């Protein structure tokens, strides 16, 4: 489980609550929380975001939210070094016993993309077609994940916008009460609460979710790219040591250094 995500939200909420309640002269004032609770403002911001997303995206995007939360908190384990080792083992087996011998090893492989990609090679599909199929799969993965992130990016744009709309609504009501000086300050405070809600939703919820999904995408994309390049190298009959070096070069420098046990020069990175 990714504790960092949960911890980030807990710390963010704690900081906001502390900022609301703390007064440099009087210390912590729990009653200040009541000043930031306004049901109509919550309805305007949250309801406005949902309505905007319903217009902008199909219902299927809402159905993906639980899966996205699972990806955030319980991500799949995409370890490039493990995939490189699998590719090297398959390359060694193919070099010794031929491509047809890989079919038995592939039955034990859990990664469906690796299995289906290698089966193309075992079935003697032409290299150009294999390359085209694998690149298409990677492009589809990139596009699909980009569409998922766009849902939260758009929500991050809608939230402050509806917060401002709520503020304008509050200001209109405020202007109608100018004859009552005692009502101006409370009305102004409530008018600004909607902007607060919108900013919090955007910067603590929607935008961080989008960015975390991007991080998860990059982890998965890197491993699938390693598979794609490795499968094509095996089909071309490249030496396993050369394949290992080639795939290691795909990994960013910091990750490659971890793979080499911190010994510089054993693994190169971009």
C-alpha positions in Angstrom: 0.0 0.0 0.0 1.2 3.5 -0.8 1.3 5.2 2.6 2.7 8.3 1.1 -0.5 9.3 -0.6 -2.6 8.8 2.5 0.0 10.6 4.6 0.0 13.5 2.2 -3.7 14.0 2.5 -3.6 13.7 6.3 -0.8 16.3 6.6 -2.6 18.6 4.2 -5.9 18.5 6.1 -4.0 18.9 9.4 -2.2 22.0 8.2 -5.4 23.5 7.0 -7.2 22.8 10.3 -4.3 24.2 12.2 -4.3 27.4 10.1 -8.0 27.9 10.6 -8.0 27.4 14.4 -4.7 29.1 15.4 -4.6 32.6 16.6 -1.3 34.2 17.5 -2.9 36.0 20.5 -5.5 33.5 21.7 -3.8 30.3 20.7 -5.9 27.4 19.2 -9.6 28.3 18.8 -11.6 25.2 17.7 -14.8 27.3 17.2 -13.1 28.9 14.1 -13.9 25.7 12.2 -17.6 26.7 12.2 -16.6 29.8 10.1 -15.5 27.5 7.3 -18.5 25.2 7.2 -21.3 26.4 4.8 -23.6 23.8 3.2 -24.8 25.9 0.3 -21.1 26.7 -0.6 -20.3 23.0 -0.5 -23.3 22.3 -2.7 -22.3 24.9 -5.3 -18.6 23.8 -5.6 -19.0 20.1 -5.3 -22.3 19.9 -7.3 -20.9 22.3 -9.9 -17.8 20.1 -10.4 -19.9 16.9 -10.7 -22.3 18.6 -13.2 -19.4 19.9 -15.3 -17.7 16.5 -15.4 -21.0 14.8 -16.3 -21.3 17.1 -19.3 -17.6 16.8 -20.3 -17.1 13.1 -19.9 -19.1 9.9 -20.4 -20.5 7.9 -17.4 -17.8 5.3 -17.9 -15.2 7.8 -16.6 -17.0 8.0 -13.3 -17.1 4.2 -13.1 -13.3 4.1 -13.3 -12.9 6.2 -10.1 -12.7 3.2 -7.7 -10.1 1.6 -10.0 -8.0 4.8 -10.0 -8.1 4.9 -6.2 -6.9 1.3 -6.1 -4.0 2.3 -8.5 -3.1 5.2 -6.2 -3.0 3.2 -3.0 -2.2 -0.3 -4.1 -0.3 0.1 -7.4 1.0 -2.8 -9.5 4.6 -3.7 -9.0 6.5 -2.6 -12.1 10.1 -3.2 -11.5 12.2 -2.7 -14.6 15.1 -4.8 -13.3 12.7 -7.8 -13.0 11.5 -7.4 -16.6 15.0 -7.0 -17.9 16.0 -10.2 -16.2 13.1 -12.1 -17.6 13.9 -10.8 -21.1 17.6 -11.9 -20.7 16.5 -15.3 -19.5 14.2 -15.7 -22.5 16.9 -14.5 -24.8 19.4 -17.0 -23.4 16.9 -19.8 -23.7 16.1 -18.9 -27.3 19.8 -18.7 -28.2 20.5 -22.2 -26.8 17.3 -24.1 -27.7 15.6 -22.0 -30.3 12.5 -19.7 -30.2 10.0 -22.7 -30.0 11.5 -23.6 -26.6 10.2 -20.4 -25.1 6.6 -21.6 -25.3 7.0 -23.6 -22.1 8.6 -20.8 -20.2 5.9 -18.3 -21.3 3.2 -20.5 -19.6 4.8 -19.5 -16.3 4.9 -15.8 -17.1 2.3 -13.7 -15.2 2.6 -10.5 -17.3 0.1 -10.8 -20.1 1.8 -8.2 -22.3 5.1 -10.1 -22.1 3.4 -13.4 -22.8 1.4 -12.2 -25.8 4.3 -10.3 -27.2 6.7 -13.2 -27.1 4.0 -15.5 -28.5 4.1 -13.4 -31.6 7.8 -14.2 -32.0 7.3 -17.9 -31.2 4.5 -18.0 -33.9 7.0 -16.5 -36.4 5.1 -13.3 -37.1 7.1 -11.0 -39.3 9.3 -8.5 -37.4 7.7 -5.5 -39.0 4.3 -6.6 -37.9 5.5 -7.4 -34.4 7.0 -3.9 -34.1 3.8 -2.3 -35.4 1.6 -4.3 -33.0 3.8 -3.5 -30.0 4.1 0.2 -30.8 0.3 0.4 -31.3 -0.2 -1.2 -27.9 2.1 1.3 -26.3 0.4 4.2 -28.1 -3.0 2.9 -26.9 -1.8 2.6 -23.3 -0.4 6.2 -23.4 -3.7 7.6 -24.9 -5.9 5.6 -22.5 -4.1 6.8 -19.4 -4.0 10.4 -20.7 -7.7 10.3 -21.0 -8.0 9.1 -17.4 -5.8 11.9 -16.2 -7.8 14.4 -18.2 -10.8 13.6 -16.1 -9.1 14.9 -12.9 -7.3 17.7 -14.7 -10.7 19.0 -15.8 -12.1 18.6 -12.3 -9.1 20.6 -11.0 -10.1 23.4 -13.4 -13.8 23.2 -12.6 -13.4 23.4 -8.8 -11.8 26.9 -8.5 -14.2 28.1 -11.3 -17.3 27.1 -9.4 -15.7 28.4 -6.2 -15.5 31.8 -7.9 -19.1 31.4 -9.1 -20.2 30.8 -5.5 -18.2 33.8 -4.4 -20.0 36.0 -7.0 -23.3 34.6 -5.8 -22.4 35.6 -2.3 -21.3 39.1 -3.3 -24.7 39.6 -5.0 -26.5 38.7 -1.8 -24.0 40.9 0.1 -24.8 44.0 -2.1 -28.5 43.5 -1.3 -27.7 43.8 2.4 -25.6 47.0 2.4 -28.3 48.8 4.3 -27.5 46.5 7.3 -23.8 47.1 8.3 -23.9 44.2 10.8 -24.6 41.7 8.0 -21.8 42.8 5.7 -18.9 41.1 7.4 -20.6 37.7 7.8 -21.9 37.8 4.2 -18.5 38.6 2.9 -17.0 35.7 4.9 -19.5 33.2 3.4 -18.9 34.6 -0.1 -15.2 33.8 0.2 -15.7 30.3 1.6 -16.7 28.9 -1.8 -13.4 30.0 -3.3 -11.6 28.3 -0.4 -13.5 25.1 -1.1 -12.7 25.2 -4.8 -9.0 25.8 -4.2 -8.8 23.0 -1.7 -10.6 20.5 -3.9 -8.4 21.4 -6.9 -5.0 21.5 -5.1 -5.4 18.8 -2.5 -7.6 16.3 -4.4 -8.0 16.5 -8.1 -4.5 17.7 -9.3 -2.6 15.4 -7.0 -4.6 12.4 -8.1 -3.9 13.3 -11.8 -0.2 13.6 -11.0 0.0 10.4 -9.1 -1.8 8.6 -12.0 0.9 10.0 -14.3 3.6 8.6 -12.1 1.9 5.2 -12.1 1.6 5.4 -15.9 5.3 6.2 -16.4 6.2 3.2 -14.2 4.0 0.9 -16.3 5.0 2.4 -19.6 8.7 2.0 -18.9 8.3 -1.7 -18.2 6.1 -2.2 -21.3 8.7 -0.4 -23.4 11.4 -2.6 -22.0 9.3 -5.6 -23.0 8.7 -4.2 -26.5 12.4 -3.5 -27.1 13.4 -6.8 -25.6 11.0 -8.9 -27.6 12.2 -7.3 -30.9 15.8 -7.9 -29.9 15.1 -11.6 -29.2 13.4 -11.9 -32.5 16.4 -10.3 -34.2 18.7 -12.9 -32.5 20.7 -10.4 -30.5 23.2 -11.5 -27.9 21.6 -11.7 -24.3 24.4 -9.5 -22.9 23.8 -6.9 -25.6 20.1 -7.0 -24.9 20.6 -6.5 -21.2 22.8 -3.4 -21.8 20.4 -2.1 -24.4 17.4 -2.4 -22.0 19.3 -1.0 -19.0 20.0 2.1 -21.1 16.3 2.8 -21.3 16.1 3.3 -17.5 16.6 6.7 -16.0 19.9 7.2 -14.3 18.8 7.1 -10.7 16.9 3.8 -11.2 19.7 2.3 -13.2 22.1 3.1 -10.3 19.9 1.3 -7.9 19.9 -1.7 -10.1 23.7 -1.8 -10.2 23.9 -1.6 -6.4 25.1 1.9 -6.4 28.3 1.1 -8.4 28.7 3.8 -11.1 29.4 2.6 -14.6 27.8 -0.8 -14.3 24.5 0.5 -15.6 24.0 3.4 -17.8 21.0 5.7 -18.0 19.7 8.5 -20.0 
